[in-house]
Amino acid sequence: MSLPDDFIFSQSALQDYLDCPRRFELRYIRDIRWPAPETSSAIAYESRQMRGQDFHHLLHQHAAGVDPQALESMLFNNNDDELQGWWENYLKWQSLNLPAIRHPELVLTTPVAGSLLMAKYDIVAKMPDSTFLIVDWKTGKTRKHSFLAERMQTLVYPYVLARSGDWLNDGKSIPPEKIKMLYWFADKAETVELETSAKSLESAEERLISLINVIAGRFEFPLTDEKKLCRFCSFRSLCERGNEPGNFDDYLTEDEPDSSESFNMNLDEIGEISF
Ligand code: SF4
């Protein structure tokens, strides 16, 4: 089955393709939602997903101007200590590190290789030194710089901002070296920051063109050879890669891929309140 002509690429779709072409086909071309539980403890998994979604929802409301106290009353009713801890970490961090004017839940697109590439940002903020900070809220465990540097999100987000964010910069295109990507991890308020340069943007463009051309020309999408990726994938039984889900404790400690992001929780599907 081939890609529809009007298909819009995203970092999640590209990452899924790199992780497993079959998962990309099932999720984005066939639009299949296979109901298999992704971990051995479906309830714990669902609860973790819900907490991540609630957290992003709270942050979006806060960025949209809702009074923090009104949001806190919702939290206290919720009686969720972990969510409350994330919220307190966020409130403190953002007050010290982000300017008052920010663009939450920003969606930008740019053409690449005859297709559209979309990025959904948690926050883009123009800093006092005129750099543009892309912040992505993460509710998984802190990732190494080297791991995050390889993710499609790190490649796609600065690229799309540089190509289509000129309206944020008085109509002038944003120089690559003025763009920074920051992952913020809720449990300890830790951050991982990645710089952009003209060279990194050029190589991002080459890689995106090549990847999109390859995907657009494919008619078959094979299963990944990396069978460990199947342990927490909901298509496991459909692909005959085992019926038993991976252990939830392993899911929480899995080093790769990011269990809170494209691996299990397709952020595009929840409005890229992304993990
Ligand atoms: S179960 Fe494995 S082969 Fe099938 S879509 Fe998921 S990751 Fe790919």
Residues whose N, C-alpha, C, O or C-beta is under 5 A from the ligand:
A	BS01	SF4	C20 R22 R23 L223 T224 L229 C230 C233 F235 R236 C239 R241
